[in-house]
């Protein structure tokens, strides 16, 4: 029964990559699905692959519908396609500039601040360690 249910889930995920729907159609709870994924490496790999195949199927269907909408002169579909697939119509952001890095020496104040911060960081860590040790006792 479990093997058959696992296989049915895998097949459902290939058609519709939504775990809840696949589980419902296979008559299996989501909790069982995730428990099986955790305990069965093969099932984990097969469901990951099935989810990927299902996503590719949905992507293909979506693109097919989009192309049909373009053929039907749907301006939103046309704009969407051009905006996302054609350089001339996409969003444009041009950034130019020069980045210069310099290895400047720290001032005495900066060195003192960093040293103090490091001392405080290790003091806080030491205090936490002491508190944790006392709690364990």
Helices and strands as residue ranges (DSSP letters): H 2-15, H 19-26, H 30-39, H 41-71, H 75-85, G 87-89, H 108-136
